């Protein structure tokens, strides 16, 4: 799974194309914490992140949401 962004020690990854399971989630790793966030409503659907990290990721995802949906062929 390719890394699509890295900031403040947060690593964001996403499978490139998976037409069978739209919309694509993003996978987040921060230290020993891991979580999965869905792109439609930007909710954590699996795992846990510290509150500050979760907020940073959500802000980043809001900015890039439409770009990710379009670039990675997600259907929302």
mmJSON file of the N, C-alpha and C atoms, coordinates in Angstrom:
{"data_MODEL":{"atom_site":{
"group_PDB":["ATOM","ATOM","ATOM","ATOM","ATOM","ATOM","ATOM","ATOM","ATOM","ATOM","ATOM","ATOM","ATOM","ATOM","ATOM","ATOM","ATOM","ATOM","ATOM","ATOM","ATOM","ATOM","ATOM","ATOM","ATOM","ATOM","ATOM","ATOM","ATOM","ATOM","ATOM","ATOM","ATOM","ATOM","ATOM","ATOM","ATOM","ATOM","ATOM","ATOM","ATOM","ATOM","ATOM","ATOM","ATOM","ATOM","ATOM","ATOM","ATOM","ATOM","ATOM","ATOM","ATOM","ATOM","ATOM","ATOM","ATOM","ATOM","ATOM","ATOM","ATOM","ATOM","ATOM","ATOM","ATOM","ATOM","ATOM","ATOM","ATOM","ATOM","ATOM","ATOM","ATOM","ATOM","ATOM","ATOM","ATOM","ATOM","ATOM","ATOM","ATOM","ATOM","ATOM","ATOM","ATOM","ATOM","ATOM","ATOM","ATOM","ATOM","ATOM","ATOM","ATOM","ATOM","ATOM","ATOM","ATOM","ATOM","ATOM","ATOM","ATOM","ATOM","ATOM","ATOM","ATOM","ATOM","ATOM","ATOM","ATOM","ATOM","ATOM","ATOM","ATOM","ATOM","ATOM","ATOM","ATOM","ATOM","ATOM","ATOM","ATOM","ATOM","ATOM","ATOM","ATOM","ATOM","ATOM","ATOM","ATOM","ATOM","ATOM","ATOM","ATOM","ATOM","ATOM","ATOM","ATOM","ATOM","ATOM","ATOM","ATOM","ATOM","ATOM","ATOM","ATOM","ATOM","ATOM","ATOM","ATOM","ATOM","ATOM","ATOM","ATOM","ATOM","ATOM","ATOM","ATOM","ATOM","ATOM","ATOM","ATOM","ATOM","ATOM","ATOM","ATOM","ATOM","ATOM","ATOM","ATOM","ATOM","ATOM","ATOM","ATOM","ATOM","ATOM","ATOM","ATOM","ATOM","ATOM","ATOM","ATOM","ATOM","ATOM","ATOM","ATOM","ATOM","ATOM","ATOM","ATOM","ATOM","ATOM","ATOM","ATOM","ATOM","ATOM","ATOM","ATOM","ATOM","ATOM","ATOM","ATOM","ATOM","ATOM","ATOM","ATOM","ATOM","ATOM","ATOM","ATOM","ATOM","ATOM","ATOM","ATOM","ATOM","ATOM","ATOM","ATOM","ATOM","ATOM","ATOM","ATOM","ATOM","ATOM","ATOM","ATOM","ATOM","ATOM","ATOM"],
"id":[1,2,3,4,5,6,7,8,9,10,11,12,13,14,15,16,17,18,19,20,21,22,23,24,25,26,27,28,29,30,31,32,33,34,35,36,37,38,39,40,41,42,43,44,45,46,47,48,49,50,51,52,53,54,55,56,57,58,59,60,61,62,63,64,65,66,67,68,69,70,71,72,73,74,75,76,77,78,79,80,81,82,83,84,85,86,87,88,89,90,91,92,93,94,95,96,97,98,99,100,101,102,103,104,105,106,107,108,109,110,111,112,113,114,115,116,117,118,119,120,121,122,123,124,125,126,127,128,129,130,131,132,133,134,135,136,137,138,139,140,141,142,143,144,145,146,147,148,149,150,151,152,153,154,155,156,157,158,159,160,161,162,163,164,165,166,167,168,169,170,171,172,173,174,175,176,177,178,179,180,181,182,183,184,185,186,187,188,189,190,191,192,193,194,195,196,197,198,199,200,201,202,203,204,205,206,207,208,209,210,211,212,213,214,215,216,217,218,219,220,221,222,223,224,225,226,227,228],
"type_symbol":["N","C","C","N","C","C","N","C","C","N","C","C","N","C","C","N","C","C","N","C","C","N","C","C","N","C","C","N","C","C","N","C","C","N","C","C","N","C","C","N","C","C","N","C","C","N","C","C","N","C","C","N","C","C","N","C","C","N","C","C","N","C","C","N","C","C","N","C","C","N","C","C","N","C","C","N","C","C","N","C","C","N","C","C","N","C","C","N","C","C","N","C","C","N","C","C","N","C","C","N","C","C","N","C","C","N","C","C","N","C","C","N","C","C","N","C","C","N","C","C","N","C","C","N","C","C","N","C","C","N","C","C","N","C","C","N","C","C","N","C","C","N","C","C","N","C","C","N","C","C","N","C","C","N","C","C","N","C","C","N","C","C","N","C","C","N","C","C","N","C","C","N","C","C","N","C","C","N","C","C","N","C","C","N","C","C","N","C","C","N","C","C","N","C","C","N","C","C","N","C","C","N","C","C","N","C","C","N","C","C","N","C","C","N","C","C","N","C","C","N","C","C","N","C","C","N","C","C"],
"label_atom_id":["N","CA","C","N","CA","C","N","CA","C","N","CA","C","N","CA","C","N","CA","C","N","CA","C","N","CA","C","N","CA","C","N","CA","C","N","CA","C","N","CA","C","N","CA","C","N","CA","C","N","CA","C","N","CA","C","N","CA","C","N","CA","C","N","CA","C","N","CA","C","N","CA","C","N","CA","C","N","CA","C","N","CA","C","N","CA","C","N","CA","C","N","CA","C","N","CA","C","N","CA","C","N","CA","C","N","CA","C","N","CA","C","N","CA","C","N","CA","C","N","CA","C","N","CA","C","N","CA","C","N","CA","C","N","CA","C","N","CA","C","N","CA","C","N","CA","C","N","CA","C","N","CA","C","N","CA","C","N","CA","C","N","CA","C","N","CA","C","N","CA","C","N","CA","C","N","CA","C","N","CA","C","N","CA","C","N","CA","C","N","CA","C","N","CA","C","N","CA","C","N","CA","C","N","CA","C","N","CA","C","N","CA","C","N","CA","C","N","CA","C","N","CA","C","N","CA","C","N","CA","C","N","CA","C","N","CA","C","N","CA","C","N","CA","C","N","CA","C","N","CA","C","N","CA","C","N","CA","C","N","CA","C","N","CA","C"],
"label_alt_id":[null,null,null,null,null,null,null,null,null,null,null,null,null,null,null,null,null,null,null,null,null,null,null,null,null,null,null,null,null,null,null,null,null,null,null,null,null,null,null,null,null,null,null,null,null,null,null,null,null,null,null,null,null,null,null,null,null,null,null,null,null,null,null,null,null,null,null,null,null,null,null,null,null,null,null,null,null,null,null,null,null,null,null,null,null,null,null,null,null,null,null,null,null,null,null,null,null,null,null,null,null,null,null,null,null,null,null,null,null,null,null,null,null,null,null,null,null,null,null,null,null,null,null,null,null,null,null,null,null,null,null,null,null,null,null,null,null,null,null,null,null,null,null,null,null,null,null,null,null,null,null,null,null,null,null,null,null,null,null,null,null,null,null,null,null,null,null,null,null,null,null,null,null,null,null,null,null,null,null,null,null,null,null,null,null,null,null,null,null,null,null,null,null,null,null,null,null,null,null,null,null,null,null,null,null,null,null,null,null,null,null,null,null,null,null,null,null,null,null,null,null,null,null,null,null,null,null,null],
"label_comp_id":["UNK","UNK","UNK","UNK","UNK","UNK","UNK","UNK","UNK","UNK","UNK","UNK","UNK","UNK","UNK","UNK","UNK","UNK","UNK","UNK","UNK","UNK","UNK","UNK","UNK","UNK","UNK","UNK","UNK","UNK","UNK","UNK","UNK","UNK","UNK","UNK","UNK","UNK","UNK","UNK","UNK","UNK","UNK","UNK","UNK","UNK","UNK","UNK","UNK","UNK","UNK","UNK","UNK","UNK","UNK","UNK","UNK","UNK","UNK","UNK","UNK","UNK","UNK","UNK","UNK","UNK","UNK","UNK","UNK","UNK","UNK","UNK","UNK","UNK","UNK","UNK","UNK","UNK","UNK","UNK","UNK","UNK","UNK","UNK","UNK","UNK","UNK","UNK","UNK","UNK","UNK","UNK","UNK","UNK","UNK","UNK","UNK","UNK","UNK","UNK","UNK","UNK","UNK","UNK","UNK","UNK","UNK","UNK","UNK","UNK","UNK","UNK","UNK","UNK","UNK","UNK","UNK","UNK","UNK","UNK","UNK","UNK","UNK","UNK","UNK","UNK","UNK","UNK","UNK","UNK","UNK","UNK","UNK","UNK","UNK","UNK","UNK","UNK","UNK","UNK","UNK","UNK","UNK","UNK","UNK","UNK","UNK","UNK","UNK","UNK","UNK","UNK","UNK","UNK","UNK","UNK","UNK","UNK","UNK","UNK","UNK","UNK","UNK","UNK","UNK","UNK","UNK","UNK","UNK","UNK","UNK","UNK","UNK","UNK","UNK","UNK","UNK","UNK","UNK","UNK","UNK","UNK","UNK","UNK","UNK","UNK","UNK","UNK","UNK","UNK","UNK","UNK","UNK","UNK","UNK","UNK","UNK","UNK","UNK","UNK","UNK","UNK","UNK","UNK","UNK","UNK","UNK","UNK","UNK","UNK","UNK","UNK","UNK","UNK","UNK","UNK","UNK","UNK","UNK","UNK","UNK","UNK","UNK","UNK","UNK","UNK","UNK","UNK"],
"label_asym_id":["A","A","A","A","A","A","A","A","A","A","A","A","A","A","A","A","A","A","A","A","A","A","A","A","A","A","A","A","A","A","A","A","A","A","A","A","A","A","A","A","A","A","A","A","A","A","A","A","A","A","A","A","A","A","A","A","A","A","A","A","A","A","A","A","A","A","A","A","A","A","A","A","A","A","A","A","A","A","A","A","A","A","A","A","A","A","A","A","A","A","A","A","A","A","A","A","A","A","A","A","A","A","A","A","A","A","A","A","A","A","A","A","A","A","A","A","A","A","A","A","A","A","A","A","A","A","A","A","A","A","A","A","A","A","A","A","A","A","A","A","A","A","A","A","A","A","A","A","A","A","A","A","A","A","A","A","A","A","A","A","A","A","A","A","A","A","A","A","A","A","A","A","A","A","A","A","A","A","A","A","A","A","A","A","A","A","A","A","A","A","A","A","A","A","A","A","A","A","A","A","A","A","A","A","A","A","A","A","A","A","A","A","A","A","A","A","A","A","A","A","A","A","A","A","A","A","A","A"],
"label_entity_id":["1","1","1","1","1","1","1","1","1","1","1","1","1","1","1","1","1","1","1","1","1","1","1","1","1","1","1","1","1","1","1","1","1","1","1","1","1","1","1","1","1","1","1","1","1","1","1","1","1","1","1","1","1","1","1","1","1","1","1","1","1","1","1","1","1","1","1","1","1","1","1","1","1","1","1","1","1","1","1","1","1","1","1","1","1","1","1","1","1","1","1","1","1","1","1","1","1","1","1","1","1","1","1","1","1","1","1","1","1","1","1","1","1","1","1","1","1","1","1","1","1","1","1","1","1","1","1","1","1","1","1","1","1","1","1","1","1","1","1","1","1","1","1","1","1","1","1","1","1","1","1","1","1","1","1","1","1","1","1","1","1","1","1","1","1","1","1","1","1","1","1","1","1","1","1","1","1","1","1","1","1","1","1","1","1","1","1","1","1","1","1","1","1","1","1","1","1","1","1","1","1","1","1","1","1","1","1","1","1","1","1","1","1","1","1","1","1","1","1","1","1","1","1","1","1","1","1","1"],
"label_seq_id":[1,1,1,2,2,2,3,3,3,4,4,4,5,5,5,6,6,6,7,7,7,8,8,8,9,9,9,10,10,10,11,11,11,12,12,12,13,13,13,14,14,14,15,15,15,16,16,16,17,17,17,18,18,18,19,19,19,20,20,20,21,21,21,22,22,22,23,23,23,24,24,24,25,25,25,26,26,26,27,27,27,28,28,28,29,29,29,30,30,30,31,31,31,32,32,32,33,33,33,34,34,34,35,35,35,36,36,36,37,37,37,38,38,38,39,39,39,40,40,40,41,41,41,42,42,42,43,43,43,44,44,44,45,45,45,46,46,46,47,47,47,48,48,48,49,49,49,50,50,50,51,51,51,52,52,52,53,53,53,54,54,54,55,55,55,56,56,56,57,57,57,58,58,58,59,59,59,60,60,60,61,61,61,62,62,62,63,63,63,64,64,64,65,65,65,66,66,66,67,67,67,68,68,68,69,69,69,70,70,70,71,71,71,72,72,72,73,73,73,74,74,74,75,75,75,76,76,76],
"pdbx_PDB_ins_code":[null,null,null,null,null,null,null,null,null,null,null,null,null,null,null,null,null,null,null,null,null,null,null,null,null,null,null,null,null,null,null,null,null,null,null,null,null,null,null,null,null,null,null,null,null,null,null,null,null,null,null,null,null,null,null,null,null,null,null,null,null,null,null,null,null,null,null,null,null,null,null,null,null,null,null,null,null,null,null,null,null,null,null,null,null,null,null,null,null,null,null,null,null,null,null,null,null,null,null,null,null,null,null,null,null,null,null,null,null,null,null,null,null,null,null,null,null,null,null,null,null,null,null,null,null,null,null,null,null,null,null,null,null,null,null,null,null,null,null,null,null,null,null,null,null,null,null,null,null,null,null,null,null,null,null,null,null,null,null,null,null,null,null,null,null,null,null,null,null,null,null,null,null,null,null,null,null,null,null,null,null,null,null,null,null,null,null,null,null,null,null,null,null,null,null,null,null,null,null,null,null,null,null,null,null,null,null,null,null,null,null,null,null,null,null,null,null,null,null,null,null,null,null,null,null,null,null,null],
"Cartn_x":[0.858,0.0,0.908,0.764,1.647,1.362,2.429,2.328,1.96,0.924,0.526,0.865,1.152,1.507,2.174,3.027,3.68,3.858,3.389,3.551,3.475,4.275,4.306,4.384,5.083,5.214,4.008,3.044,1.831,2.055,1.796,1.944,0.556,0.235,-1.06,-0.828,-1.528,-1.43,-2.823,-2.83,-4.114,-3.885,-4.74,-4.683,-5.058,-4.408,-4.649,-6.028,-6.415,-7.723,-8.322,-9.533,-10.275,-11.743,-12.151,-13.514,-14.561,-14.14,-15.088,-15.512,-14.738,-15.031,-15.0,-15.723,-15.724,-16.564,-16.359,-15.207,-13.987,-12.843,-11.584,-11.345,-10.856,-10.423,-8.955,-8.536,-7.118,-6.632,-5.394,-4.788,-3.768,-3.882,-3.061,-2.202,-0.936,-0.035,0.652,0.64,1.292,1.954,3.257,3.962,3.453,2.963,2.416,0.905,0.311,-1.138,-1.44,-2.494,-2.944,-4.451,-4.946,-6.386,-6.734,-8.014,-8.542,-9.649,-9.595,-10.598,-11.286,-12.608,-13.334,-13.416,-13.438,-13.375,-14.706,-15.814,-17.103,-17.389,-17.32,-17.645,-16.436,-15.285,-14.019,-14.1,-14.711,-14.797,-13.775,-13.232,-12.362,-13.266,-12.975,-13.82,-13.116,-11.827,-11.079,-9.837,-9.489,-8.283,-8.499,-7.382,-7.421,-6.234,-6.443,-5.384,-5.517,-4.392,-4.515,-5.371,-6.042,-6.989,-6.351,-5.181,-4.52,-4.183,-3.685,-3.364,-4.622,-5.674,-6.949,-7.457,-7.329,-7.777,-6.916,-5.603,-4.713,-5.04,-5.26,-5.586,-6.925,-7.887,-9.207,-9.104,-8.341,-8.153,-7.462,-6.425,-5.724,-6.686,-7.473,-8.394,-9.484,-9.957,-10.961,-10.412,-9.168,-8.531,-8.366,-8.005,-7.663,-8.754,-9.89,-10.936,-11.336,-11.716,-12.173,-11.043,-9.842,-8.676,-8.431,-8.517,-8.299,-9.393,-10.619,-11.733,-11.555,-11.203,-11.025,-9.776,-8.651,-7.369,-7.357,-7.948,-7.899,-9.175,-9.96,-11.104,-12.13,-12.368,-13.367,-14.726,-15.768,-17.134,-17.83,-18.203,-18.886,-20.304],
"Cartn_y":[-1.165,0.0,1.234,2.104,3.257,4.34,4.99,6.127,7.343,8.071,9.236,10.556,10.523,11.745,11.398,12.327,12.174,13.573,13.778,15.064,14.862,15.61,15.542,14.117,13.254,11.869,11.001,11.563,10.835,10.325,9.053,8.456,8.076,8.524,8.22,7.385,6.265,5.343,5.069,4.618,4.325,3.367,2.352,1.476,2.294,2.043,2.853,2.649,1.432,1.193,-0.076,0.035,-1.123,-0.851,-1.099,-0.783,-1.626,-2.706,-3.566,-3.008,-2.101,-1.595,-0.072,0.618,2.08,2.548,3.719,4.571,4.073,4.441,3.984,4.578,3.804,4.382,4.799,5.642,5.946,5.275,4.847,4.125,5.05,5.235,6.195,5.465,5.867,5.331,6.513,6.508,7.551,6.866,6.712,5.966,4.536,4.1,2.753,2.711,3.86,3.945,3.776,3.038,2.848,2.99,3.536,3.708,3.714,3.539,3.586,4.638,5.546,6.602,6.477,6.487,6.437,7.85,7.956,9.257,9.985,9.297,9.952,10.964,10.527,11.399,11.678,11.135,11.329,10.858,9.7,9.085,7.969,7.81,6.675,5.451,4.438,3.243,2.052,2.212,1.13,1.722,1.22,1.663,2.933,3.467,4.662,5.554,6.85,7.849,8.829,9.419,10.485,11.622,12.335,13.371,14.39,14.908,15.919,15.351,14.13,13.465,13.265,12.809,12.586,13.887,14.986,16.279,16.735,16.556,16.922,16.116,14.826,13.97,14.374,14.675,15.071,16.379,17.335,18.597,18.358,17.527,17.202,16.533,15.577,14.836,15.744,16.715,17.652,18.443,18.858,19.625,18.774,17.506,16.635,15.636,15.693,14.691,14.513,15.555,15.432,14.977,15.46,15.044,13.537,13.033,11.606,10.767,11.221,10.492,10.402,11.517,11.544,10.782,11.056,10.456,8.948,8.476,7.054,6.327,6.987,6.349,5.821,6.591,6.203,6.71,5.98,6.403,6.761,8.041,8.488,8.868],
"Cartn_z":[0.0,0.0,0.0,-0.98,-1.082,-0.037,0.37,1.273,0.422,0.836,0.05,0.733,2.035,2.741,4.074,4.518,5.822,6.408,7.624,8.295,9.801,10.551,12.014,12.551,11.857,12.293,11.955,11.248,10.848,9.427,9.215,7.886,7.384,6.169,5.57,4.324,4.266,3.135,2.587,1.323,0.7,-0.454,-0.55,-1.714,-2.933,-4.054,-5.239,-5.838,-6.131,-6.736,-6.14,-5.681,-5.201,-5.484,-6.693,-7.112,-6.382,-5.732,-5.041,-3.687,-3.113,-1.771,-1.706,-2.58,-2.488,-1.316,-0.753,-1.0,-0.252,-0.747,-0.174,1.209,2.132,3.398,3.287,4.213,4.333,5.613,5.588,6.707,7.35,8.65,9.368,10.388,10.447,11.46,12.13,13.448,14.231,15.415,15.349,16.39,16.413,17.559,17.681,17.457,17.179,16.947,15.467,15.187,13.807,13.765,12.645,12.478,10.998,10.725,9.365,9.354,8.379,8.25,6.902,6.906,5.639,5.068,3.738,3.084,2.981,3.063,2.884,3.984,5.247,6.374,7.26,6.883,7.602,9.052,9.238,10.561,10.685,11.882,12.177,12.283,11.476,11.497,12.138,12.4,13.035,13.685,14.85,15.535,16.338,16.861,17.696,17.38,17.553,17.432,18.584,19.025,20.019,19.443,20.309,19.886,18.941,19.273,18.433,17.059,17.024,15.757,14.929,15.558,14.869,14.239,14.967,14.457,13.272,13.364,12.249,10.994,11.178,10.031,9.429,10.268,9.76,8.971,9.477,8.763,7.42,7.424,6.179,5.201,5.69,4.83,4.263,5.046,4.537,3.352,3.451,2.381,1.121,1.291,0.162,-0.222,0.427,0.244,-1.223,-1.907,-3.289,-4.212,-3.96,-4.748,-4.595,-3.381,-3.14,-3.776,-3.653,-4.242,-5.746,-6.359,-7.822,-8.258,-7.614,-8.011,-7.837,-6.766,-6.489,-6.891,-7.738,-8.38,-7.388,-6.34,-5.349,-5.808,-5.475,-5.796,-4.5,-4.357,-3.134,-3.478],
"occupancy":[1.0,1.0,1.0,1.0,1.0,1.0,1.0,1.0,1.0,1.0,1.0,1.0,1.0,1.0,1.0,1.0,1.0,1.0,1.0,1.0,1.0,1.0,1.0,1.0,1.0,1.0,1.0,1.0,1.0,1.0,1.0,1.0,1.0,1.0,1.0,1.0,1.0,1.0,1.0,1.0,1.0,1.0,1.0,1.0,1.0,1.0,1.0,1.0,1.0,1.0,1.0,1.0,1.0,1.0,1.0,1.0,1.0,1.0,1.0,1.0,1.0,1.0,1.0,1.0,1.0,1.0,1.0,1.0,1.0,1.0,1.0,1.0,1.0,1.0,1.0,1.0,1.0,1.0,1.0,1.0,1.0,1.0,1.0,1.0,1.0,1.0,1.0,1.0,1.0,1.0,1.0,1.0,1.0,1.0,1.0,1.0,1.0,1.0,1.0,1.0,1.0,1.0,1.0,1.0,1.0,1.0,1.0,1.0,1.0,1.0,1.0,1.0,1.0,1.0,1.0,1.0,1.0,1.0,1.0,1.0,1.0,1.0,1.0,1.0,1.0,1.0,1.0,1.0,1.0,1.0,1.0,1.0,1.0,1.0,1.0,1.0,1.0,1.0,1.0,1.0,1.0,1.0,1.0,1.0,1.0,1.0,1.0,1.0,1.0,1.0,1.0,1.0,1.0,1.0,1.0,1.0,1.0,1.0,1.0,1.0,1.0,1.0,1.0,1.0,1.0,1.0,1.0,1.0,1.0,1.0,1.0,1.0,1.0,1.0,1.0,1.0,1.0,1.0,1.0,1.0,1.0,1.0,1.0,1.0,1.0,1.0,1.0,1.0,1.0,1.0,1.0,1.0,1.0,1.0,1.0,1.0,1.0,1.0,1.0,1.0,1.0,1.0,1.0,1.0,1.0,1.0,1.0,1.0,1.0,1.0,1.0,1.0,1.0,1.0,1.0,1.0,1.0,1.0,1.0,1.0,1.0,1.0,1.0,1.0,1.0,1.0,1.0,1.0],
"B_iso_or_equiv":[0.0,0.0,0.0,0.0,0.0,0.0,0.0,0.0,0.0,0.0,0.0,0.0,0.0,0.0,0.0,0.0,0.0,0.0,0.0,0.0,0.0,0.0,0.0,0.0,0.0,0.0,0.0,0.0,0.0,0.0,0.0,0.0,0.0,0.0,0.0,0.0,0.0,0.0,0.0,0.0,0.0,0.0,0.0,0.0,0.0,0.0,0.0,0.0,0.0,0.0,0.0,0.0,0.0,0.0,0.0,0.0,0.0,0.0,0.0,0.0,0.0,0.0,0.0,0.0,0.0,0.0,0.0,0.0,0.0,0.0,0.0,0.0,0.0,0.0,0.0,0.0,0.0,0.0,0.0,0.0,0.0,0.0,0.0,0.0,0.0,0.0,0.0,0.0,0.0,0.0,0.0,0.0,0.0,0.0,0.0,0.0,0.0,0.0,0.0,0.0,0.0,0.0,0.0,0.0,0.0,0.0,0.0,0.0,0.0,0.0,0.0,0.0,0.0,0.0,0.0,0.0,0.0,0.0,0.0,0.0,0.0,0.0,0.0,0.0,0.0,0.0,0.0,0.0,0.0,0.0,0.0,0.0,0.0,0.0,0.0,0.0,0.0,0.0,0.0,0.0,0.0,0.0,0.0,0.0,0.0,0.0,0.0,0.0,0.0,0.0,0.0,0.0,0.0,0.0,0.0,0.0,0.0,0.0,0.0,0.0,0.0,0.0,0.0,0.0,0.0,0.0,0.0,0.0,0.0,0.0,0.0,0.0,0.0,0.0,0.0,0.0,0.0,0.0,0.0,0.0,0.0,0.0,0.0,0.0,0.0,0.0,0.0,0.0,0.0,0.0,0.0,0.0,0.0,0.0,0.0,0.0,0.0,0.0,0.0,0.0,0.0,0.0,0.0,0.0,0.0,0.0,0.0,0.0,0.0,0.0,0.0,0.0,0.0,0.0,0.0,0.0,0.0,0.0,0.0,0.0,0.0,0.0,0.0,0.0,0.0,0.0,0.0,0.0],
"pdbx_formal_charge":[null,null,null,null,null,null,null,null,null,null,null,null,null,null,null,null,null,null,null,null,null,null,null,null,null,null,null,null,null,null,null,null,null,null,null,null,null,null,null,null,null,null,null,null,null,null,null,null,null,null,null,null,null,null,null,null,null,null,null,null,null,null,null,null,null,null,null,null,null,null,null,null,null,null,null,null,null,null,null,null,null,null,null,null,null,null,null,null,null,null,null,null,null,null,null,null,null,null,null,null,null,null,null,null,null,null,null,null,null,null,null,null,null,null,null,null,null,null,null,null,null,null,null,null,null,null,null,null,null,null,null,null,null,null,null,null,null,null,null,null,null,null,null,null,null,null,null,null,null,null,null,null,null,null,null,null,null,null,null,null,null,null,null,null,null,null,null,null,null,null,null,null,null,null,null,null,null,null,null,null,null,null,null,null,null,null,null,null,null,null,null,null,null,null,null,null,null,null,null,null,null,null,null,null,null,null,null,null,null,null,null,null,null,null,null,null,null,null,null,null,null,null,null,null,null,null,null,null],
"auth_seq_id":[1,1,1,2,2,2,3,3,3,4,4,4,5,5,5,6,6,6,7,7,7,8,8,8,9,9,9,10,10,10,11,11,11,12,12,12,13,13,13,14,14,14,15,15,15,16,16,16,17,17,17,18,18,18,19,19,19,20,20,20,21,21,21,22,22,22,23,23,23,24,24,24,25,25,25,26,26,26,27,27,27,28,28,28,29,29,29,30,30,30,31,31,31,32,32,32,33,33,33,34,34,34,35,35,35,36,36,36,37,37,37,38,38,38,39,39,39,40,40,40,41,41,41,42,42,42,43,43,43,44,44,44,45,45,45,46,46,46,47,47,47,48,48,48,49,49,49,50,50,50,51,51,51,52,52,52,53,53,53,54,54,54,55,55,55,56,56,56,57,57,57,58,58,58,59,59,59,60,60,60,61,61,61,62,62,62,63,63,63,64,64,64,65,65,65,66,66,66,67,67,67,68,68,68,69,69,69,70,70,70,71,71,71,72,72,72,73,73,73,74,74,74,75,75,75,76,76,76],
"auth_comp_id":["UNK","UNK","UNK","UNK","UNK","UNK","UNK","UNK","UNK","UNK","UNK","UNK","UNK","UNK","UNK","UNK","UNK","UNK","UNK","UNK","UNK","UNK","UNK","UNK","UNK","UNK","UNK","UNK","UNK","UNK","UNK","UNK","UNK","UNK","UNK","UNK","UNK","UNK","UNK","UNK","UNK","UNK","UNK","UNK","UNK","UNK","UNK","UNK","UNK","UNK","UNK","UNK","UNK","UNK","UNK","UNK","UNK","UNK","UNK","UNK","UNK","UNK","UNK","UNK","UNK","UNK","UNK","UNK","UNK","UNK","UNK","UNK","UNK","UNK","UNK","UNK","UNK","UNK","UNK","UNK","UNK","UNK","UNK","UNK","UNK","UNK","UNK","UNK","UNK","UNK","UNK","UNK","UNK","UNK","UNK","UNK","UNK","UNK","UNK","UNK","UNK","UNK","UNK","UNK","UNK","UNK","UNK","UNK","UNK","UNK","UNK","UNK","UNK","UNK","UNK","UNK","UNK","UNK","UNK","UNK","UNK","UNK","UNK","UNK","UNK","UNK","UNK","UNK","UNK","UNK","UNK","UNK","UNK","UNK","UNK","UNK","UNK","UNK","UNK","UNK","UNK","UNK","UNK","UNK","UNK","UNK","UNK","UNK","UNK","UNK","UNK","UNK","UNK","UNK","UNK","UNK","UNK","UNK","UNK","UNK","UNK","UNK","UNK","UNK","UNK","UNK","UNK","UNK","UNK","UNK","UNK","UNK","UNK","UNK","UNK","UNK","UNK","UNK","UNK","UNK","UNK","UNK","UNK","UNK","UNK","UNK","UNK","UNK","UNK","UNK","UNK","UNK","UNK","UNK","UNK","UNK","UNK","UNK","UNK","UNK","UNK","UNK","UNK","UNK","UNK","UNK","UNK","UNK","UNK","UNK","UNK","UNK","UNK","UNK","UNK","UNK","UNK","UNK","UNK","UNK","UNK","UNK","UNK","UNK","UNK","UNK","UNK","UNK"],
"auth_asym_id":["A","A","A","A","A","A","A","A","A","A","A","A","A","A","A","A","A","A","A","A","A","A","A","A","A","A","A","A","A","A","A","A","A","A","A","A","A","A","A","A","A","A","A","A","A","A","A","A","A","A","A","A","A","A","A","A","A","A","A","A","A","A","A","A","A","A","A","A","A","A","A","A","A","A","A","A","A","A","A","A","A","A","A","A","A","A","A","A","A","A","A","A","A","A","A","A","A","A","A","A","A","A","A","A","A","A","A","A","A","A","A","A","A","A","A","A","A","A","A","A","A","A","A","A","A","A","A","A","A","A","A","A","A","A","A","A","A","A","A","A","A","A","A","A","A","A","A","A","A","A","A","A","A","A","A","A","A","A","A","A","A","A","A","A","A","A","A","A","A","A","A","A","A","A","A","A","A","A","A","A","A","A","A","A","A","A","A","A","A","A","A","A","A","A","A","A","A","A","A","A","A","A","A","A","A","A","A","A","A","A","A","A","A","A","A","A","A","A","A","A","A","A","A","A","A","A","A","A"],
"auth_atom_id":["N","CA","C","N","CA","C","N","CA","C","N","CA","C","N","CA","C","N","CA","C","N","CA","C","N","CA","C","N","CA","C","N","CA","C","N","CA","C","N","CA","C","N","CA","C","N","CA","C","N","CA","C","N","CA","C","N","CA","C","N","CA","C","N","CA","C","N","CA","C","N","CA","C","N","CA","C","N","CA","C","N","CA","C","N","CA","C","N","CA","C","N","CA","C","N","CA","C","N","CA","C","N","CA","C","N","CA","C","N","CA","C","N","CA","C","N","CA","C","N","CA","C","N","CA","C","N","CA","C","N","CA","C","N","CA","C","N","CA","C","N","CA","C","N","CA","C","N","CA","C","N","CA","C","N","CA","C","N","CA","C","N","CA","C","N","CA","C","N","CA","C","N","CA","C","N","CA","C","N","CA","C","N","CA","C","N","CA","C","N","CA","C","N","CA","C","N","CA","C","N","CA","C","N","CA","C","N","CA","C","N","CA","C","N","CA","C","N","CA","C","N","CA","C","N","CA","C","N","CA","C","N","CA","C","N","CA","C","N","CA","C","N","CA","C","N","CA","C","N","CA","C","N","CA","C","N","CA","C","N","CA","C","N","CA","C"],
"pdbx_PDB_model_num":[1,1,1,1,1,1,1,1,1,1,1,1,1,1,1,1,1,1,1,1,1,1,1,1,1,1,1,1,1,1,1,1,1,1,1,1,1,1,1,1,1,1,1,1,1,1,1,1,1,1,1,1,1,1,1,1,1,1,1,1,1,1,1,1,1,1,1,1,1,1,1,1,1,1,1,1,1,1,1,1,1,1,1,1,1,1,1,1,1,1,1,1,1,1,1,1,1,1,1,1,1,1,1,1,1,1,1,1,1,1,1,1,1,1,1,1,1,1,1,1,1,1,1,1,1,1,1,1,1,1,1,1,1,1,1,1,1,1,1,1,1,1,1,1,1,1,1,1,1,1,1,1,1,1,1,1,1,1,1,1,1,1,1,1,1,1,1,1,1,1,1,1,1,1,1,1,1,1,1,1,1,1,1,1,1,1,1,1,1,1,1,1,1,1,1,1,1,1,1,1,1,1,1,1,1,1,1,1,1,1,1,1,1,1,1,1,1,1,1,1,1,1,1,1,1,1,1,1]
}}}
